[in-house]
Amino acid sequence: MTQPQPVPEPVPEPVPQRPGGRETEPPRYEPAPAVGKLLLVVLLFVAAAVVVVLGGVYFA
């Protein structure tokens, strides 16, 4: 009886380079949030903290 032949693993294709050879380009990051959006997040956090504190005082 013959041994079953192992299935050869496929060879991965090389990753294509970006056009222009920009492999040394620094990574691009998201811009910082706008001041209004940042203020909204801070106010939302403060409002949630006030609700938690008032809830603790009320149920204590």
C-alpha positions in Angstrom: 0.0 0.0 0.0 1.4 3.4 -0.9 1.6 6.4 1.4 -0.6 9.4 0.5 1.6 12.3 -0.8 1.4 15.4 1.4 -0.2 18.4 -0.3 2.4 21.0 -0.9 1.7 24.4 0.7 1.1 27.2 -1.7 4.0 29.7 -2.0 2.8 33.2 -1.0 3.1 35.8 -3.7 5.4 38.7 -2.9 3.7 41.8 -1.6 3.6 44.4 -4.4 5.6 47.6 -3.7 3.8 51.0 -3.7 4.3 52.9 -6.9 7.2 55.3 -6.7 9.1 53.2 -4.1 7.8 55.1 -1.1 8.7 52.4 1.5 10.7 54.9 3.6 7.8 57.4 3.8 6.8 58.1 7.4 3.4 56.8 8.5 0.5 59.1 8.2 -1.6 59.8 11.3 -5.1 61.0 11.8 -5.4 64.8 12.4 -6.0 65.9 15.9 -9.7 66.3 16.8 -11.2 69.8 16.4 -11.3 72.0 19.5 -15.1 71.9 19.5 -15.2 68.1 19.4 -12.6 67.8 22.1 -14.6 70.3 24.3 -17.8 68.2 23.7 -16.0 65.0 24.8 -14.7 66.7 28.0 -18.1 68.2 28.8 -19.7 64.8 28.3 -17.2 63.2 30.7 -17.8 65.9 33.3 -21.6 65.5 33.0 -21.3 61.8 33.5 -19.0 62.3 36.5 -21.6 64.7 38.0 -24.4 62.2 37.4 -22.4 59.4 39.1 -21.6 61.6 42.2 -25.2 62.9 42.5 -26.5 59.3 42.2 -24.1 58.2 44.9 -25.3 61.1 47.2 -28.9 60.4 46.5 -28.8 56.6 47.1 -26.5 56.9 50.2 
